[in-house]
Amino acid sequence: MTLMEEIEVQLNRLPPEKQSEVLDFITFLQGRVRSASPVSVEVERGKRIKAALLKLADLKVFSNIKDPVEWQRQIRKDRNLPGRAA
């Protein structure tokens, strides 16, 4: 008897509500398998970030910023951190 046949026999022995739980578990396992390839997820994320940055560059969103370091200081409102030298 093949594995699939054995699964079918065992599944048929269960009441319908337990068969539904088995299906839920199979769906859960499939989701884990899909998310088990973080490399492809990261590659896709990188592509989306690159596209967004290229679009910002095309729109010249930050062209009015003359000194990026000074701009960052103003935005962040830099302050001395507790326990660190100024």
PDB file of N, CA, C and O in Angstrom, chain B, residues numbered from 101:
ATOM      1  N   MET B 101       0.851  -1.181   0.000  1.00  0.00           N
ATOM      2  CA  MET B 101       0.000   0.000   0.000  1.00  0.00           C
ATOM      3  C   MET B 101       0.894   1.239   0.000  1.00  0.00           C
ATOM      4  O   MET B 101       1.848   1.326   0.773  1.00  0.00           O
ATOM      5  N   THR B 102       0.576   2.198  -0.875  1.00  0.00           N
ATOM      6  CA  THR B 102       1.360   3.427  -0.956  1.00  0.00           C
ATOM      7  C   THR B 102       1.020   4.353   0.215  1.00  0.00           C
ATOM      8  O   THR B 102       0.025   4.164   0.914  1.00  0.00           O
ATOM      9  N   LEU B 103       1.850   5.324   0.399  1.00  0.00           N
ATOM     10  CA  LEU B 103       1.621   6.300   1.465  1.00  0.00           C
ATOM     11  C   LEU B 103       0.289   7.012   1.284  1.00  0.00           C
ATOM     12  O   LEU B 103      -0.462   7.187   2.244  1.00  0.00           O
ATOM     13  N   MET B 104      -0.003   7.420   0.066  1.00  0.00           N
ATOM     14  CA  MET B 104      -1.265   8.121  -0.198  1.00  0.00           C
ATOM     15  C   MET B 104      -2.471   7.233   0.106  1.00  0.00           C
ATOM     16  O   MET B 104      -3.481   7.701   0.631  1.00  0.00           O
ATOM     17  N   GLU B 105      -2.355   5.957  -0.227  1.00  0.00           N
ATOM     18  CA  GLU B 105      -3.455   5.026   0.060  1.00  0.00           C
ATOM     19  C   GLU B 105      -3.637   4.859   1.565  1.00  0.00           C
ATOM     20  O   GLU B 105      -4.762   4.811   2.061  1.00  0.00           O
ATOM     21  N   GLU B 106      -2.532   4.773   2.278  1.00  0.00           N
ATOM     22  CA  GLU B 106      -2.606   4.636   3.742  1.00  0.00           C
ATOM     23  C   GLU B 106      -3.216   5.887   4.369  1.00  0.00           C
ATOM     24  O   GLU B 106      -4.026   5.789   5.291  1.00  0.00           O
ATOM     25  N   ILE B 107      -2.837   7.040   3.880  1.00  0.00           N
ATOM     26  CA  ILE B 107      -3.424   8.293   4.382  1.00  0.00           C
ATOM     27  C   ILE B 107      -4.926   8.305   4.116  1.00  0.00           C
ATOM     28  O   ILE B 107      -5.709   8.695   4.983  1.00  0.00           O
ATOM     29  N   GLU B 108      -5.325   7.886   2.937  1.00  0.00           N
ATOM     30  CA  GLU B 108      -6.744   7.866   2.588  1.00  0.00           C
ATOM     31  C   GLU B 108      -7.523   6.912   3.497  1.00  0.00           C
ATOM     32  O   GLU B 108      -8.617   7.244   3.953  1.00  0.00           O
ATOM     33  N   VAL B 109      -6.963   5.733   3.761  1.00  0.00           N
ATOM     34  CA  VAL B 109      -7.625   4.756   4.644  1.00  0.00           C
ATOM     35  C   VAL B 109      -7.796   5.348   6.038  1.00  0.00           C
ATOM     36  O   VAL B 109      -8.875   5.280   6.626  1.00  0.00           O
ATOM     37  N   GLN B 110      -6.719   5.929   6.559  1.00  0.00           N
ATOM     38  CA  GLN B 110      -6.778   6.495   7.908  1.00  0.00           C
ATOM     39  C   GLN B 110      -7.729   7.686   7.961  1.00  0.00           C
ATOM     40  O   GLN B 110      -8.469   7.849   8.930  1.00  0.00           O
ATOM     41  N   LEU B 111      -7.711   8.501   6.942  1.00  0.00           N
ATOM     42  CA  LEU B 111      -8.588   9.665   6.888  1.00  0.00           C
ATOM     43  C   LEU B 111     -10.054   9.254   6.867  1.00  0.00           C
ATOM     44  O   LEU B 111     -10.890   9.876   7.523  1.00  0.00           O
ATOM     45  N   ASN B 112     -10.358   8.212   6.116  1.00  0.00           N
ATOM     46  CA  ASN B 112     -11.741   7.727   6.027  1.00  0.00           C
ATOM     47  C   ASN B 112     -12.252   7.147   7.335  1.00  0.00           C
ATOM     48  O   ASN B 112     -13.461   7.049   7.543  1.00  0.00           O
ATOM     49  N   ARG B 113     -11.350   6.766   8.204  1.00  0.00           N
ATOM     50  CA  ARG B 113     -11.756   6.218   9.511  1.00  0.00           C
ATOM     51  C   ARG B 113     -12.126   7.318  10.513  1.00  0.00           C
ATOM     52  O   ARG B 113     -12.729   7.050  11.552  1.00  0.00           O
ATOM     53  N   LEU B 114     -11.762   8.531  10.189  1.00  0.00           N
ATOM     54  CA  LEU B 114     -12.033   9.645  11.099  1.00  0.00           C
ATOM     55  C   LEU B 114     -13.428  10.211  10.864  1.00  0.00           C
ATOM     56  O   LEU B 114     -13.956  10.133   9.755  1.00  0.00           O
ATOM     57  N   PRO B 115     -14.033  10.791  11.928  1.00  0.00           N
ATOM     58  CA  PRO B 115     -15.305  11.487  11.738  1.00  0.00           C
ATOM     59  C   PRO B 115     -15.086  12.761  10.916  1.00  0.00           C
ATOM     60  O   PRO B 115     -13.969  13.275  10.869  1.00  0.00           O
ATOM     61  N   PRO B 116     -16.132  13.272  10.273  1.00  0.00           N
ATOM     62  CA  PRO B 116     -15.988  14.444   9.390  1.00  0.00           C
ATOM     63  C   PRO B 116     -15.322  15.651  10.046  1.00  0.00           C
ATOM     64  O   PRO B 116     -14.533  16.338   9.396  1.00  0.00           O
ATOM     65  N   GLU B 117     -15.619  15.925  11.309  1.00  0.00           N
ATOM     66  CA  GLU B 117     -14.998  17.102  11.946  1.00  0.00           C
ATOM     67  C   GLU B 117     -13.490  16.919  12.105  1.00  0.00           C
ATOM     68  O   GLU B 117     -12.739  17.892  12.040  1.00  0.00           O
ATOM     69  N   LYS B 118     -13.040  15.676  12.314  1.00  0.00           N
ATOM     70  CA  LYS B 118     -11.599  15.422  12.412  1.00  0.00           C
ATOM     71  C   LYS B 118     -10.955  15.457  11.028  1.00  0.00           C
ATOM     72  O   LYS B 118      -9.798  15.858  10.894  1.00  0.00           O
ATOM     73  N   GLN B 119     -11.688  15.044  10.008  1.00  0.00           N
ATOM     74  CA  GLN B 119     -11.178  15.146   8.638  1.00  0.00           C
ATOM     75  C   GLN B 119     -10.942  16.611   8.281  1.00  0.00           C
ATOM     76  O   GLN B 119      -9.979  16.950   7.593  1.00  0.00           O
ATOM     77  N   SER B 120     -11.837  17.470   8.760  1.00  0.00           N
ATOM     78  CA  SER B 120     -11.688  18.904   8.528  1.00  0.00           C
ATOM     79  C   SER B 120     -10.417  19.435   9.210  1.00  0.00           C
ATOM     80  O   SER B 120      -9.720  20.290   8.664  1.00  0.00           O
ATOM     81  N   GLU B 121     -10.129  18.913  10.414  1.00  0.00           N
ATOM     82  CA  GLU B 121      -8.906  19.319  11.116  1.00  0.00           C
ATOM     83  C   GLU B 121      -7.668  18.868  10.347  1.00  0.00           C
ATOM     84  O   GLU B 121      -6.668  19.585  10.292  1.00  0.00           O
ATOM     85  N   VAL B 122      -7.740  17.680   9.757  1.00  0.00           N
ATOM     86  CA  VAL B 122      -6.624  17.184   8.957  1.00  0.00           C
ATOM     87  C   VAL B 122      -6.388  18.125   7.769  1.00  0.00           C
ATOM     88  O   VAL B 122      -5.245  18.460   7.456  1.00  0.00           O
ATOM     89  N   LEU B 123      -7.455  18.542   7.122  1.00  0.00           N
ATOM     90  CA  LEU B 123      -7.326  19.473   5.996  1.00  0.00           C
ATOM     91  C   LEU B 123      -6.721  20.794   6.446  1.00  0.00           C
ATOM     92  O   LEU B 123      -5.871  21.358   5.756  1.00  0.00           O
ATOM     93  N   ASP B 124      -7.156  21.291   7.603  1.00  0.00           N
ATOM     94  CA  ASP B 124      -6.578  22.527   8.141  1.00  0.00           C
ATOM     95  C   ASP B 124      -5.080  22.364   8.380  1.00  0.00           C
ATOM     96  O   ASP B 124      -4.296  23.269   8.094  1.00  0.00           O
ATOM     97  N   PHE B 125      -4.689  21.205   8.906  1.00  0.00           N
ATOM     98  CA  PHE B 125      -3.277  20.959   9.189  1.00  0.00           C
ATOM     99  C   PHE B 125      -2.469  20.884   7.890  1.00  0.00           C
ATOM    100  O   PHE B 125      -1.350  21.391   7.822  1.00  0.00           O
ATOM    101  N   ILE B 126      -3.031  20.259   6.877  1.00  0.00           N
ATOM    102  CA  ILE B 126      -2.359  20.185   5.574  1.00  0.00           C
ATOM    103  C   ILE B 126      -2.150  21.592   5.021  1.00  0.00           C
ATOM    104  O   ILE B 126      -1.077  21.906   4.507  1.00  0.00           O
ATOM    105  N   THR B 127      -3.169  22.435   5.124  1.00  0.00           N
ATOM    106  CA  THR B 127      -3.060  23.823   4.666  1.00  0.00           C
ATOM    107  C   THR B 127      -1.967  24.565   5.434  1.00  0.00           C
ATOM    108  O   THR B 127      -1.191  25.325   4.856  1.00  0.00           O
ATOM    109  N   PHE B 128      -1.920  24.327   6.759  1.00  0.00           N
ATOM    110  CA  PHE B 128      -0.882  24.934   7.598  1.00  0.00           C
ATOM    111  C   PHE B 128       0.510  24.499   7.134  1.00  0.00           C
ATOM    112  O   PHE B 128       1.410  25.329   7.005  1.00  0.00           O
ATOM    113  N   LEU B 129       0.684  23.205   6.887  1.00  0.00           N
ATOM    114  CA  LEU B 129       1.980  22.698   6.446  1.00  0.00           C
ATOM    115  C   LEU B 129       2.375  23.265   5.089  1.00  0.00           C
ATOM    116  O   LEU B 129       3.549  23.561   4.862  1.00  0.00           O
ATOM    117  N   GLN B 130       1.424  23.419   4.196  1.00  0.00           N
ATOM    118  CA  GLN B 130       1.722  23.992   2.885  1.00  0.00           C
ATOM    119  C   GLN B 130       2.206  25.428   3.024  1.00  0.00           C
ATOM    120  O   GLN B 130       3.108  25.857   2.305  1.00  0.00           O
ATOM    121  N   GLY B 131       1.608  26.165   3.942  1.00  0.00           N
ATOM    122  CA  GLY B 131       2.046  27.533   4.190  1.00  0.00           C
ATOM    123  C   GLY B 131       3.470  27.590   4.706  1.00  0.00           C
ATOM    124  O   GLY B 131       4.236  28.480   4.336  1.00  0.00           O
ATOM    125  N   ARG B 132       3.826  26.643   5.560  1.00  0.00           N
ATOM    126  CA  ARG B 132       5.195  26.591   6.084  1.00  0.00           C
ATOM    127  C   ARG B 132       6.183  26.261   4.983  1.00  0.00           C
ATOM    128  O   ARG B 132       7.288  26.805   4.958  1.00  0.00           O
ATOM    129  N   VAL B 133       5.800  25.376   4.071  1.00  0.00           N
ATOM    130  CA  VAL B 133       6.683  25.009   2.969  1.00  0.00           C
ATOM    131  C   VAL B 133       6.920  26.217   2.070  1.00  0.00           C
ATOM    132  O   VAL B 133       8.047  26.468   1.643  1.00  0.00           O
ATOM    133  N   ARG B 134       5.841  26.973   1.780  1.00  0.00           N
ATOM    134  CA  ARG B 134       5.971  28.156   0.928  1.00  0.00           C
ATOM    135  C   ARG B 134       6.860  29.207   1.566  1.00  0.00           C
ATOM    136  O   ARG B 134       7.659  29.847   0.881  1.00  0.00           O
ATOM    137  N   SER B 135       6.727  29.390   2.875  1.00  0.00           N
ATOM    138  CA  SER B 135       7.519  30.416   3.551  1.00  0.00           C
ATOM    139  C   SER B 135       8.911  29.922   3.904  1.00  0.00           C
ATOM    140  O   SER B 135       9.697  30.670   4.485  1.00  0.00           O
ATOM    141  N   ALA B 136       9.234  28.682   3.565  1.00  0.00           N
ATOM    142  CA  ALA B 136      10.544  28.123   3.890  1.00  0.00           C
ATOM    143  C   ALA B 136      11.625  28.600   2.933  1.00  0.00           C
ATOM    144  O   ALA B 136      12.792  28.256   3.117  1.00  0.00           O
ATOM    145  N   SER B 137      11.276  29.378   1.920  1.00  0.00           N
ATOM    146  CA  SER B 137      12.279  29.879   0.997  1.00  0.00           C
ATOM    147  C   SER B 137      12.451  31.383   1.182  1.00  0.00           C
ATOM    148  O   SER B 137      12.020  32.170   0.340  1.00  0.00           O
ATOM    149  N   PRO B 138      13.089  31.784   2.297  1.00  0.00           N
ATOM    150  CA  PRO B 138      13.251  33.215   2.575  1.00  0.00           C
ATOM    151  C   PRO B 138      14.120  33.923   1.555  1.00  0.00           C
ATOM    152  O   PRO B 138      14.027  35.141   1.406  1.00  0.00           O
ATOM    153  N   VAL B 139      14.967  33.179   0.848  1.00  0.00           N
ATOM    154  CA  VAL B 139      15.830  33.808  -0.148  1.00  0.00           C
ATOM    155  C   VAL B 139      14.983  34.445  -1.238  1.00  0.00           C
ATOM    156  O   VAL B 139      15.218  35.593  -1.618  1.00  0.00           O
ATOM    157  N   SER B 140      13.992  33.702  -1.748  1.00  0.00           N
ATOM    158  CA  SER B 140      13.166  34.265  -2.816  1.00  0.00           C
ATOM    159  C   SER B 140      12.338  35.432  -2.306  1.00  0.00           C
ATOM    160  O   SER B 140      12.091  36.386  -3.045  1.00  0.00           O
ATOM    161  N   VAL B 141      11.906  35.369  -1.053  1.00  0.00           N
ATOM    162  CA  VAL B 141      11.151  36.478  -0.463  1.00  0.00           C
ATOM    163  C   VAL B 141      12.037  37.714  -0.366  1.00  0.00           C
ATOM    164  O   VAL B 141      11.604  38.822  -0.684  1.00  0.00           O
ATOM    165  N   GLU B 142      13.272  37.522   0.072  1.00  0.00           N
ATOM    166  CA  GLU B 142      14.197  38.651   0.197  1.00  0.00           C
ATOM    167  C   GLU B 142      14.576  39.222  -1.172  1.00  0.00           C
ATOM    168  O   GLU B 142      14.722  40.435  -1.328  1.00  0.00           O
ATOM    169  N   VAL B 143      14.733  38.346  -2.151  1.00  0.00           N
ATOM    170  CA  VAL B 143      15.057  38.821  -3.501  1.00  0.00           C
ATOM    171  C   VAL B 143      13.914  39.681  -4.037  1.00  0.00           C
ATOM    172  O   VAL B 143      14.139  40.755  -4.595  1.00  0.00           O
ATOM    173  N   GLU B 144      12.693  39.196  -3.859  1.00  0.00           N
ATOM    174  CA  GLU B 144      11.524  39.960  -4.322  1.00  0.00           C
ATOM    175  C   GLU B 144      11.425  41.293  -3.585  1.00  0.00           C
ATOM    176  O   GLU B 144      11.135  42.323  -4.194  1.00  0.00           O
ATOM    177  N   ARG B 145      11.666  41.271  -2.281  1.00  0.00           N
ATOM    178  CA  ARG B 145      11.626  42.508  -1.488  1.00  0.00           C
ATOM    179  C   ARG B 145      12.676  43.490  -1.983  1.00  0.00           C
ATOM    180  O   ARG B 145      12.412  44.687  -2.100  1.00  0.00           O
ATOM    181  N   GLY B 146      13.871  42.979  -2.274  1.00  0.00           N
ATOM    182  CA  GLY B 146      14.946  43.821  -2.793  1.00  0.00           C
ATOM    183  C   GLY B 146      14.578  44.463  -4.116  1.00  0.00           C
ATOM    184  O   GLY B 146      14.886  45.631  -4.357  1.00  0.00           O
ATOM    185  N   LYS B 147      13.917  43.697  -4.973  1.00  0.00           N
ATOM    186  CA  LYS B 147      13.487  44.239  -6.268  1.00  0.00           C
ATOM    187  C   LYS B 147      12.466  45.358  -6.086  1.00  0.00           C
ATOM    188  O   LYS B 147      12.512  46.368  -6.789  1.00  0.00           O
ATOM    189  N   ARG B 148      11.542  45.174  -5.137  1.00  0.00           N
ATOM    190  CA  ARG B 148      10.525  46.214  -4.898  1.00  0.00           C
ATOM    191  C   ARG B 148      11.166  47.477  -4.324  1.00  0.00           C
ATOM    192  O   ARG B 148      10.788  48.590  -4.691  1.00  0.00           O
ATOM    193  N   ILE B 149      12.131  47.305  -3.427  1.00  0.00           N
ATOM    194  CA  ILE B 149      12.827  48.460  -2.844  1.00  0.00           C
ATOM    195  C   ILE B 149      13.599  49.203  -3.929  1.00  0.00           C
ATOM    196  O   ILE B 149      13.568  50.432  -3.996  1.00  0.00           O
ATOM    197  N   LYS B 150      14.293  48.443  -4.779  1.00  0.00           N
ATOM    198  CA  LYS B 150      15.051  49.068  -5.864  1.00  0.00           C
ATOM    199  C   LYS B 150      14.136  49.872  -6.775  1.00  0.00           C
ATOM    200  O   LYS B 150      14.459  50.999  -7.151  1.00  0.00           O
ATOM    201  N   ALA B 151      12.987  49.286  -7.132  1.00  0.00           N
ATOM    202  CA  ALA B 151      12.039  49.985  -8.001  1.00  0.00           C
ATOM    203  C   ALA B 151      11.538  51.272  -7.346  1.00  0.00           C
ATOM    204  O   ALA B 151      11.403  52.302  -8.006  1.00  0.00           O
ATOM    205  N   ALA B 152      11.265  51.201  -6.045  1.00  0.00           N
ATOM    206  CA  ALA B 152      10.784  52.390  -5.334  1.00  0.00           C
ATOM    207  C   ALA B 152      11.853  53.472  -5.296  1.00  0.00           C
ATOM    208  O   ALA B 152      11.547  54.649  -5.489  1.00  0.00           O
ATOM    209  N   LEU B 153      13.100  53.092  -5.051  1.00  0.00           N
ATOM    210  CA  LEU B 153      14.185  54.078  -5.005  1.00  0.00           C
ATOM    211  C   LEU B 153      14.437  54.694  -6.381  1.00  0.00           C
ATOM    212  O   LEU B 153      14.707  55.891  -6.489  1.00  0.00           O
ATOM    213  N   LEU B 154      14.349  53.878  -7.427  1.00  0.00           N
ATOM    214  CA  LEU B 154      14.505  54.424  -8.781  1.00  0.00           C
ATOM    215  C   LEU B 154      13.392  55.409  -9.112  1.00  0.00           C
ATOM    216  O   LEU B 154      13.628  56.426  -9.764  1.00  0.00           O
ATOM    217  N   LYS B 155      12.191  55.106  -8.665  1.00  0.00           N
ATOM    218  CA  LYS B 155      11.073  56.015  -8.907  1.00  0.00           C
ATOM    219  C   LYS B 155      11.289  57.342  -8.169  1.00  0.00           C
ATOM    220  O   LYS B 155      11.035  58.413  -8.720  1.00  0.00           O
ATOM    221  N   LEU B 156      11.760  57.261  -6.913  1.00  0.00           N
ATOM    222  CA  LEU B 156      12.064  58.483  -6.160  1.00  0.00           C
ATOM    223  C   LEU B 156      13.139  59.301  -6.872  1.00  0.00           C
ATOM    224  O   LEU B 156      13.058  60.528  -6.935  1.00  0.00           O
ATOM    225  N   ALA B 157      14.150  58.606  -7.411  1.00  0.00           N
ATOM    226  CA  ALA B 157      15.210  59.323  -8.130  1.00  0.00           C
ATOM    227  C   ALA B 157      14.659  59.999  -9.384  1.00  0.00           C
ATOM    228  O   ALA B 157      15.009  61.140  -9.685  1.00  0.00           O
ATOM    229  N   ASP B 158      13.802  59.295 -10.106  1.00  0.00           N
ATOM    230  CA  ASP B 158      13.199  59.874 -11.315  1.00  0.00           C
ATOM    231  C   ASP B 158      12.362  61.106 -10.990  1.00  0.00           C
ATOM    232  O   ASP B 158      12.338  62.068 -11.758  1.00  0.00           O
ATOM    233  N   LEU B 159      11.680  61.071  -9.854  1.00  0.00           N
ATOM    234  CA  LEU B 159      10.830  62.191  -9.455  1.00  0.00           C
ATOM    235  C   LEU B 159      11.625  63.330  -8.812  1.00  0.00           C
ATOM    236  O   LEU B 159      11.082  64.401  -8.538  1.00  0.00           O
ATOM    237  N   LYS B 160      12.919  63.083  -8.576  1.00  0.00           N
ATOM    238  CA  LYS B 160      13.805  64.073  -7.947  1.00  0.00           C
ATOM    239  C   LYS B 160      13.227  64.578  -6.618  1.00  0.00           C
ATOM    240  O   LYS B 160      13.208  65.775  -6.333  1.00  0.00           O
ATOM    241  N   VAL B 161      12.756  63.606  -5.818  1.00  0.00           N
ATOM    242  CA  VAL B 161      12.098  63.924  -4.555  1.00  0.00           C
ATOM    243  C   VAL B 161      13.022  64.655  -3.590  1.00  0.00           C
ATOM    244  O   VAL B 161      12.579  65.545  -2.864  1.00  0.00           O
ATOM    245  N   PHE B 162      14.294  64.291  -3.577  1.00  0.00           N
ATOM    246  CA  PHE B 162      15.210  64.871  -2.601  1.00  0.00           C
ATOM    247  C   PHE B 162      16.161  65.891  -3.216  1.00  0.00           C
ATOM    248  O   PHE B 162      17.200  66.198  -2.632  1.00  0.00           O
ATOM    249  N   SER B 163      15.824  66.411  -4.372  1.00  0.00           N
ATOM    250  CA  SER B 163      16.732  67.329  -5.074  1.00  0.00           C
ATOM    251  C   SER B 163      16.927  68.659  -4.348  1.00  0.00           C
ATOM    252  O   SER B 163      17.922  69.346  -4.579  1.00  0.00           O
ATOM    253  N   ASN B 164      16.003  69.025  -3.487  1.00  0.00           N
ATOM    254  CA  ASN B 164      16.123  70.298  -2.773  1.00  0.00           C
ATOM    255  C   ASN B 164      17.026  70.203  -1.541  1.00  0.00           C
ATOM    256  O   ASN B 164      17.276  71.220  -0.894  1.00  0.00           O
ATOM    257  N   ILE B 165      17.516  69.021  -1.204  1.00  0.00           N
ATOM    258  CA  ILE B 165      18.381  68.838  -0.032  1.00  0.00           C
ATOM    259  C   ILE B 165      19.824  69.068  -0.468  1.00  0.00           C
ATOM    260  O   ILE B 165      20.381  68.292  -1.244  1.00  0.00           O
ATOM    261  N   LYS B 166      20.420  70.141   0.040  1.00  0.00           N
ATOM    262  CA  LYS B 166      21.790  70.493  -0.340  1.00  0.00           C
ATOM    263  C   LYS B 166      22.813  69.726   0.484  1.00  0.00           C
ATOM    264  O   LYS B 166      23.803  69.238  -0.061  1.00  0.00           O
ATOM    265  N   ASP B 167      22.587  69.611   1.790  1.00  0.00           N
ATOM    266  CA  ASP B 167      23.517  68.919   2.685  1.00  0.00           C
ATOM    267  C   ASP B 167      22.760  67.792   3.393  1.00  0.00           C
ATOM    268  O   ASP B 167      22.049  68.049   4.365  1.00  0.00           O
ATOM    269  N   PRO B 168      22.901  66.548   2.922  1.00  0.00           N
ATOM    270  CA  PRO B 168      22.138  65.435   3.488  1.00  0.00           C
ATOM    271  C   PRO B 168      22.393  65.206   4.980  1.00  0.00           C
ATOM    272  O   PRO B 168      21.478  64.838   5.717  1.00  0.00           O
ATOM    273  N   VAL B 169      23.629  65.423   5.421  1.00  0.00           N
ATOM    274  CA  VAL B 169      23.943  65.210   6.837  1.00  0.00           C
ATOM    275  C   VAL B 169      23.209  66.232   7.700  1.00  0.00           C
ATOM    276  O   VAL B 169      22.636  65.881   8.731  1.00  0.00           O
ATOM    277  N   GLU B 170      23.226  67.484   7.283  1.00  0.00           N
ATOM    278  CA  GLU B 170      22.516  68.527   8.035  1.00  0.00           C
ATOM    279  C   GLU B 170      21.007  68.275   8.008  1.00  0.00           C
ATOM    280  O   GLU B 170      20.325  68.447   9.018  1.00  0.00           O
ATOM    281  N   TRP B 171      20.502  67.873   6.862  1.00  0.00           N
ATOM    282  CA  TRP B 171      19.076  67.553   6.745  1.00  0.00           C
ATOM    283  C   TRP B 171      18.690  66.445   7.720  1.00  0.00           C
ATOM    284  O   TRP B 171      17.658  66.515   8.388  1.00  0.00           O
ATOM    285  N   GLN B 172      19.542  65.418   7.786  1.00  0.00           N
ATOM    286  CA  GLN B 172      19.252  64.304   8.707  1.00  0.00           C
ATOM    287  C   GLN B 172      19.268  64.780  10.151  1.00  0.00           C
ATOM    288  O   GLN B 172      18.423  64.369  10.947  1.00  0.00           O
ATOM    289  N   ARG B 173      20.212  65.636  10.496  1.00  0.00           N
ATOM    290  CA  ARG B 173      20.261  66.152  11.880  1.00  0.00           C
ATOM    291  C   ARG B 173      18.980  66.909  12.220  1.00  0.00           C
ATOM    292  O   ARG B 173      18.426  66.754  13.309  1.00  0.00           O
ATOM    293  N   GLN B 174      18.522  67.722  11.284  1.00  0.00           N
ATOM    294  CA  GLN B 174      17.296  68.486  11.527  1.00  0.00           C
ATOM    295  C   GLN B 174      16.090  67.571  11.654  1.00  0.00           C
ATOM    296  O   GLN B 174      15.253  67.773  12.534  1.00  0.00           O
ATOM    297  N   ILE B 175      15.989  66.571  10.792  1.00  0.00           N
ATOM    298  CA  ILE B 175      14.856  65.652  10.823  1.00  0.00           C
ATOM    299  C   ILE B 175      14.851  64.830  12.099  1.00  0.00           C
ATOM    300  O   ILE B 175      13.805  64.650  12.722  1.00  0.00           O
ATOM    301  N   ARG B 176      16.004  64.335  12.487  1.00  0.00           N
ATOM    302  CA  ARG B 176      16.099  63.468  13.654  1.00  0.00           C
ATOM    303  C   ARG B 176      16.113  64.252  14.963  1.00  0.00           C
ATOM    304  O   ARG B 176      15.887  63.690  16.034  1.00  0.00           O
ATOM    305  N   LYS B 177      16.380  65.553  14.869  1.00  0.00           N
ATOM    306  CA  LYS B 177      16.507  66.367  16.070  1.00  0.00           C
ATOM    307  C   LYS B 177      17.481  65.707  17.038  1.00  0.00           C
ATOM    308  O   LYS B 177      17.155  65.415  18.188  1.00  0.00           O
ATOM    309  N   ASP B 178      18.701  65.483  16.519  1.00  0.00           N
ATOM    310  CA  ASP B 178      19.734  64.788  17.292  1.00  0.00           C
ATOM    311  C   ASP B 178      19.855  65.365  18.689  1.00  0.00           C
ATOM    312  O   ASP B 178      19.762  66.573  18.906  1.00  0.00           O
ATOM    313  N   ARG B 179      20.062  64.471  19.609  1.00  0.00           N
ATOM    314  CA  ARG B 179      20.239  64.857  21.005  1.00  0.00           C
ATOM    315  C   ARG B 179      21.266  63.927  21.623  1.00  0.00           C
ATOM    316  O   ARG B 179      21.537  62.851  21.091  1.00  0.00           O
ATOM    317  N   ASN B 180      21.834  64.338  22.740  1.00  0.00           N
ATOM    318  CA  ASN B 180      22.763  63.488  23.453  1.00  0.00           C
ATOM    319  C   ASN B 180      22.013  62.310  24.039  1.00  0.00           C
ATOM    320  O   ASN B 180      20.938  62.466  24.619  1.00  0.00           O
ATOM    321  N   LEU B 181      22.585  61.142  23.885  1.00  0.00           N
ATOM    322  CA  LEU B 181      21.962  59.942  24.429  1.00  0.00           C
ATOM    323  C   LEU B 181      22.420  59.734  25.867  1.00  0.00           C
ATOM    324  O   LEU B 181      23.581  60.001  26.175  1.00  0.00           O
ATOM    325  N   PRO B 182      21.548  59.269  26.755  1.00  0.00           N
ATOM    326  CA  PRO B 182      21.943  59.040  28.146  1.00  0.00           C
ATOM    327  C   PRO B 182      23.101  58.056  28.242  1.00  0.00           C
ATOM    328  O   PRO B 182      23.092  57.005  27.601  1.00  0.00           O
ATOM    329  N   GLY B 183      24.092  58.405  29.044  1.00  0.00           N
ATOM    330  CA  GLY B 183      25.217  57.535  29.266  1.00  0.00           C
ATOM    331  C   GLY B 183      26.273  57.583  28.194  1.00  0.00           C
ATOM    332  O   GLY B 183      27.211  56.786  28.217  1.00  0.00           O
ATOM    333  N   ARG B 184      26.143  58.513  27.239  1.00  0.00           N
ATOM    334  CA  ARG B 184      27.139  58.632  26.174  1.00  0.00           C
ATOM    335  C   ARG B 184      27.700  60.043  26.177  1.00  0.00           C
ATOM    336  O   ARG B 184      27.007  61.012  26.489  1.00  0.00           O
ATOM    337  N   ALA B 185      28.982  60.130  25.816  1.00  0.00           N
ATOM    338  CA  ALA B 185      29.634  61.436  25.762  1.00  0.00           C
ATOM    339  C   ALA B 185      29.058  62.247  24.595  1.00  0.00           C
ATOM    340  O   ALA B 185      28.663  61.690  23.570  1.00  0.00           O
ATOM    341  N   ALA B 186      29.018  63.541  24.768  1.00  0.00           N
ATOM    342  CA  ALA B 186      28.461  64.422  23.722  1.00  0.00           C
ATOM    343  C   ALA B 186      29.348  64.544  22.540  1.00  0.00           C
ATOM    344  O   ALA B 186      29.014  65.247  21.587  1.00  0.00           O
TER     345      ALA B 186
END
